[in-house]
Amino acid sequence: MQPLSLNDALPHDLDNALLVGRVWLEGTHPGPVLVSVQNGQVVDITEFGPTMADLLERDDVLEVVRNAKGPNLGSIESLLANSQRPEPQAPYLLAPCDVQAVKACGVTFAVSLLERVIEEQAGGDSAKAAELRDDLQALIGKDLSKIKPGSDEAMSLKKALQARGGWSQYMEVGIGPDAEVFTKAQPLSSVGFGTPVGLHPSSQWNNPEPEIVLAVDSRGQVRGATLGNDVNLRDVEGRSALLLGKAKDNNASCSIGPFIRLFDDHFNIDSVRSCQVSLRIEGEDDDFLLQGESDMREISRDPLNLVHQTIGDHHQYPDGFMLFLGTMFSPIQDRDGEGQGFTHHLGDRVTIATPALGALVNPVGRSDQLPPWIYGIRELMRHLARR
């Protein structure tokens, strides 16, 4: 598996893209700095916002990023190469968010709805998935994407499924009026481009979830977007939805990056609505290859509706938040035996990509064997005070 090239990792229209991110620097005051990409160079712009949350709050953020001057940290090629080393070499990419809450929406695509119901009914047993998939498709059909959540049609389907014993808590958030919005990760715990993502050691059935992630400020304004991997433990959540925290939030179980692309005349929420997000999984130990796509045009709930269900009079986010929009792609390709479906092997490489945002690449490890998460908000505050 070769490291991703510049052309693969960054937006196809790089000259038009306003990209901001975070980079780890060594030196007198080791720690994170904010950066932008300018003419192929990575520029330290921390002077204009000590945290990414501060930068995204600025009404003049577009002007600042276009014109910001600061120390040159080298070429983007060298930064990407440093970030993909087995042991990253500074400067290297971090997740582009910092003190923002990291939230995620589940069951926002009809295909993912079907897979969540399968997990629930399989009780975490991957061997039962294929049979259940056939049974459920016969009961509810293959195409729920045309049903608007919360509509009269959706409520009629709910009643029919309840009468036939086919209703599920996942159906409730999939076609009911209220979206599933949960906390995916703690501030500063997400990993960035090139860093391994982690699987809980107890899981035997798991998968990546390729998603677009919105960067939202404290006022509920979407300021940009990036890519994310909402690593999922299908067996854990399948045993009980009350285990969602264990299934979703573990050491290195959330990756975001490589950069946040700011909304401007070249890229906006309509661009997000039309994105196709690809997933590529490459096995290190078995030459396994899986590829697929998630089409944002098939999302059941509009991205702005998901933002409004997250923030409002009912809930404020004074530091802003990152919002995973969900995925339609749950890999089911058999890997270790007929009928067993897909699960990760350690050493897999996951690449999530879309032309407008570039690519997020992460190898796969075990949460208890990866470097522990030790850099939290208090350490960030101490770093900023020293700097």
Number of C-alpha atoms within 10 A of each C-alpha: 9 5 14 18 12 17 14 15 25 24 22 16 13 18 11 12 23 22 26 27 26 29 23 17 17 12 7 8 11 13 20 23 23 25 27 27 23 22 11 14 17 26 24 22 24 21 13 18 17 17 23 25 23 19 22 25 18 15 10 10 18 17 10 15 21 14 10 18 15 15 11 15 17 13 15 19 17 16 20 23 19 18 26 22 13 11 10 17 17 17 23 25 30 27 23 28 30 27 21 24 22 25 19 24 25 21 28 26 25 24 20 20 24 25 23 24 23 25 25 22 17 21 18 22 19 22 15 17 23 16 12 18 18 12 13 16 12 10 12 15 11 14 11 19 18 11 17 17 23 16 13 12 12 21 18 11 17 19 13 14 16 12 10 10 9 15 17 17 12 22 21 20 20 29 28 19 15 13 21 19 20 17 16 25 23 17 16 21 25 28 27 29 28 30 27 27 30 27 32 23 11 10 17 17 22 23 22 28 24 31 30 29 28 29 28 25 24 19 14 19 17 23 22 25 28 29 29 33 30 28 24 25 27 28 21 27 22 24 17 15 16 11 13 19 15 14 24 24 23 23 22 27 28 27 29 28 33 29 32 27 26 24 20 14 8 12 18 16 16 9 13 22 17 12 18 19 24 19 25 18 23 20 19 16 10 11 10 13 14 16 14 15 17 23 16 23 14 20 21 20 20 14 25 16 10 20 22 13 16 23 19 13 7 7 10 14 16 14 19 26 29 28 30 32 29 28 29 27 24 22 19 17 16 13 17 14 10 10 16 18 18 19 21 23 23 15 16 24 22 27 23 27 28 25 18 22 29 23 29 29 31 26 22 25 23 22 19 14 12 16 12 11 14 9 11 14 14 9 12 18 13 11 14 16 8 10 11
